């Protein structure tokens, strides 16, 4: 709330409608995504295996709530979306794709319910951390932050949001480091390593669909905010592959 969004509002009003609509897909994806991950997190805190892990996870939960509050401010003060927080969320959802809904309202919610049902289940915890930290944060969020941030820096627009976005990215890197650490330890068991792979195979097709805004034709020359789909896919899955190498598992054949 200390970040000044006055210039952001002026910048937004000066943009052409086509650019605003393009940017709204990515920014809506973050707004809804931050609310989803903040809302679907308590089970992981309950599944902490010691007090050190519990303390870290509690800080992550606070991070996600703070991120959601920033995007609520952005939509209210810069984009001028009226109503309450929940109303702005529903308006943001109109920009999202079916694949996005399948990942965030389907896979993430189902994995969290399983973890809440039995926080002592290592299998349920692995499923949740793989979906949350590897796919949603490590593959999608960091990719979106990189390309959206590059676009704003190149255009010299939305300085307040860009400042917040950089802080959010620092938090996300810390979160993903936790997920990598946790899965690396569990992947020493071949059966659990296979489970990580299976969960990736289940969720990555939806993640790939999130990278393309709804209604846009996927073709060789397709671009989003100046970047091709190939560039964004390559960035996302190269980053994921690096983390999987540290964990000790390979990328599933369905995405290789």
Secondary structure, 3 states (H helix, E strand, C coil): CCCCCHHHHHHHHHCCHHHHHHHHHHHHHHHHHHHHHHHCCHHHHHCCCCHHHHHHHHHHHHHHHHHHHHHHHHHHHHCCCCCCHHHHHHHHHCCCCHHHHHHHHHHHHHHHHHHHHCCCCHHHHHHHHHHHHHHHHHHHHHHHHHHHHHHHHHHCCCHHHHHHHHHHHHHHHHHHHHHHHHHHHHCCCHHHHHHHHHHHHHHHHHHHHHCCCCCCCCCCCCEECCEEHHHHHHHHHHHHHHHHHHHCCCCCCCCC
